[in-house]
C-alpha cells in the first residue's frame, strides 16, 4: 500500500537484538560469515534516490569506495557538510521535517527512496511516511548499539509480506507499513 507520491522503503541489517550498528557506529557484525545474496541488489536497483542522515554519511565516508555508486544521495543535516571527499558520487544536502523532505523529493521527480540510518529511519517512521520495511537479522547478539527502532508517537501497524531464511543464518522479514493502531489499552482490530 503506497501512501505517498514517493515510495519510501527501508532495507537494513540488524543484530538479532535489534541494533543497526555498534555504539561507535561500526558495522563489522553485519558481515559475519560468507556474504550470501539476500535481495539487496534487486532492492537497490528499484530505488532512484537514497536518503541518509549525517552520521550514516560520515560512516559511509570511511568505506574503501563510495558505497552508493552514481545513485543520487540526499544527506539530511541542518549544518553545512563537506562533500569534497565523495569521489564519483552524486550527493546533496537537505534539511527539514520528514514530510518536507518527501515534498522536495516529489518535486524533483523521484519515485522510490531508500531511507537509511538509525535516526533517519526512526524520524520517517514516526512521521508515518515509511511504506515498506525489509529487515535482515544477522545471527549475532551485540548487547548494545544504535537501535533500529526508537519511541513512536503511536502504534504503527505492519502487514507481514514474507519471511525468508538464507544460508548462513540470515533471516529477513518484509512488512508493509499500514494504518496506525489504537493507543495501548484500546481494543485491537482482528488480524488480517
WONORUR-V182595 format. One record per helix or strand of 3 or more residues. SS is the DSSP state (@ for helix, = for strand). FROM is the first residue (numbers start at 1). LEN is the number of residues. If there is no record, write none. Layout:
ss:SS from:FROM len:LEN
ss:SS from:FROM len:LEN
This chain:
ss:= from:7 len:9
ss:= from:19 len:3
ss:@ from:28 len:4
ss:@ from:40 len:7
ss:= from:49 len:5
ss:@ from:54 len:7
ss:= from:72 len:5
ss:= from:90 len:5
ss:@ from:98 len:10
ss:= from:112 len:5
ss:@ from:118 len:9
ss:= from:132 len:7
ss:= from:156 len:10
ss:= from:171 len:10
